[in-house]
């Protein structure tokens, strides 16, 4: 069952629970509850979304705000540039590419590290598991700004790890062994010392840190339900630890694994703070561009809205792809 | 010949001793049942044999080789788990061929061998099914076939019947026993069901509180239980507390005779056990004869249980349905406890018993 199915099932159950009571009065009450629920969904979800969609077809008035219109100029600007066909630019497509590249790398990094951690966690005592889960939920409640600030300090060139590298002589050692040049090639060093800001490594690291607790919490139910005797059975048949992981544990949790990766990916498409702090401006993402156009110097709300719609469509496309993959994986081979 | 030998095996979790100084020899080609109530350490013992747990002390010897610390995947003892532990992401054939596949056996060979094994457990033609499409009994057969695929030296089964319904369980017990005899493979079955152990085993090892209470053939254990615990756990028994008195045992006001004078000093506290089916009603003998009132009749079809109030305590007597006259509730009857059917055990006072457990 996919996450979306799960949610639908939950909603259905909730609806049944609300509708279940018997008398006509209760029936009327449940109708009222339905009306209120749907009104809330409309007011808080659908209307803002529709507004963004409508504004994305609006027209920007130079030196002023924007006016209602039905123009495709914002979409044209995104895909080929405003002055097409005279000249074309792939600036905004490039930003979408970076959005996806960061989101994919960070989601994969988080999953790859969270999976073994969560597996080992589920083999602990109930008490230890509870402590870990509470701790992880607590870190989730930290704001993105706060976490990014922490990483900013750790990775900053003057007071963080690079300073530690220089002071401890690690930088000199790297220069002697030739690794320093390799790091320079990777954009992780300036002529004098290692540097992490700006860099893709720091961006992906921070992004994956942000979603890591979600990865653990999303993988936890599936892994804790995994019957330990499956792994033990494999061991009695000659499977070493790696073979057990590859042939038993991974295939058993492939559905939640796909689902979790997709959720993290979609969540990361909208990341903003970490990108502005750690990514090189030439590698900024669509989310950053949306903010700059809506709130920043240009005040071009229609173009910002168009970019939002494109980001949303991208996310939806990936969720549908995930659904398809999940169904394919669930189907008996 | 002895295939597998456990010597002084102990397993402790903190202060608790799950398995306490157990030494058992498992003869080649025989089926041994580890029998005991839940929590007696039988599953822990089996897991140590499989290599899934490491003993705190003691050695495990396989054909002269010390394998105490050999990890499970190097032992390759086929094991059937209580939950069967079939891989839901693989088909029946892939499950059965798992051990061979990960060992790098060519695919055609794996398929051929898996098919042969499925044939052996009467699941011909089920190879392409998903595990979810199988019934409980079929799953168990797959689990057995899968455990046998690597031709293990020792075949281990942990409560293999507990997930099956009563009728299927009896059928599978017979079937598993026939399969084991055909293959001649050294087998260890963990069970808490004495009927299951009696049906399948060449030898039964009765365990309680981490220790071996008795090991022997099913009939030995049933006829000559070594301890009061075994007498109570295997089959049913009437227990009576008494005192040794001039070679007889005094229970209440009645002195019960034994086949030969009891080897206890006068006044020693003892426990007598007598199987319900050994008690005879309205028999001619006058030895060990007491009067009793029927307080309850439990008619089970082939046999009837009579619950009796007697001067030596409450007793249960099992009668064949066609045996004697039709006893009714409230009737007064004379019952005889044949001396040769009485088993006598030293009675350990409760406070001493707990002292021994903690040791």
Interface residues (C-beta under 8 A of the other chain):
Chain A: X227 X229 X230 X232 X233 X234 X235 X236 X237 X238 X239 X240 X243 X247 X248 X251 X252 X254 X332 X333
Chain B: X50 X51 X52 X71 X72 X73 X74 X75 X76 X77 X78 X79 X81 X82 X83 X85 X86 X87 X88 X89 X90 X91 X98 X99 X102 X103 X130 X146 X147 X149 X150 X156
